């Protein structure tokens, strides 16, 4: 028997496939997955840039001394009162540098927003439309008394992260550690030697020494600063608008800087 070939109209109908509508939940999952991929790519690029210091050409006199090996300890820079203007100086002198991001933003959601996130997104109204901008805050330290914080802004997340890390490295300070707890008489530098406080904007924080085993009794984001500085036990009390994490972290950093400048 001879089979009849289908008509051209029937062939066209067979080829046309109507896609099923994608649910909103699936779209959100895909967007989150894409963001994670971008974060991983940015982290790999940052690690490669940190490891490859052979191609670094210093522009400052301090950078040239570090590159030549004449300065081998970062404490020499702080004692001389020089200012770090190149982030590669910190990478060269502190190979085991720790890095963490501060949750300063809030994800979009119903009834005022969702969970905290690392990037704070803002928009500027122009004649062409909305121009988005992202801000990121980073903290770096070696866990041995050196810590720095930095804020970076850009039109994309990864450049903002890179700027924040570079600014954190160039703003590093040496933290004065000790044991100032009233019921602790050890000589281990696990806390701060005395009380200190600072205020930035409407956020004010007071840091108090604690005995061994107290742990970090402080805001969750401020814990990252204390851990990077190598402080294991501390009491704190905050006043004002503490939900503004940028000002709170800056106040915490300023309090540590004030304690380091006091000579006792």
Beta strands, then each sheet from edge to edge (+ up, - down):
strand 1: 98-102
strand 2: 105-106
strand 3: 116-117
strand 4: 119-125
strand 5: 130-141
strand 6: 146-154
strand 7: 173-174
strand 8: 196-200
strand 9: 203-209
strand 10: 216-217
strand 11: 234-240
sheet 1: 1+ 5- 4+
sheet 2: 1+ 5- 6+ 7-
sheet 3: 2+ 3-
sheet 4: 8+ 9- 11+ 10+
end
